Amino acid sequence: REWGFYADEHRLKEELVNFGMQNTNNRHWRGMPSPAQMKAGGRLDLSSAVSRYGGPSAISERFGMISFSEYNYHFEFLSLVRELQAYLVATGQEGKMPTYRRFTNDGRPDLE
């Protein structure tokens, strides 16, 4: 981008949202792309602009976005909940929380 392209914070937010929607797995406008995702997507300009404005945490907070680390935490938790629900349905235990021993006996200690 040309010099001064990101002088307007609104332009930076717009570019982050567009990049995030097109190039990341989160596919949600509030998900802040990680610096690694921006670099892998050939957007060093975007990564540099984020750094100039205080870094990913500051930008996430300023723009009402979810930081990539927070998003990943919630995504992993949601994945665990989905796995647990599928396990409960498959074993006929809906509405119950199995013990660690039950998970282990069923070959699912990963759900502990």
C-alpha positions, 0 to 999 in steps of 0.5 A: 500500500502507498505511504499513509494508507493506514493513517485512518484507523477506519481503513485499517479496521476495514482491511483487517475485517476483509482479510479476516473474512477471506483468509482465516478459518474464523470467517467472522468479522470480529476475529482478529487475524494473527500476525502469522496469518497476515504474513502468510497471506502476503499482508506484511503491510497490514501486520506492520500497521497493526504493530504501529497502532499498538499491536494485536491486543490493542487493535482488538480492543479498540475495534471490538474484535476478538484476539486470535488467541482468545478466538482459538481458546473459545474455538477449542472449547466449542470443539470439546463441547461438540465432541462431548455431546456426540460422545454422550449421544453415542453412549446414551448418556445425554444429560449426564457427565461421565466419570473419568473412569468411564471416559477411559473405559470407553477409550476417550480419555481425551474428553476428561 
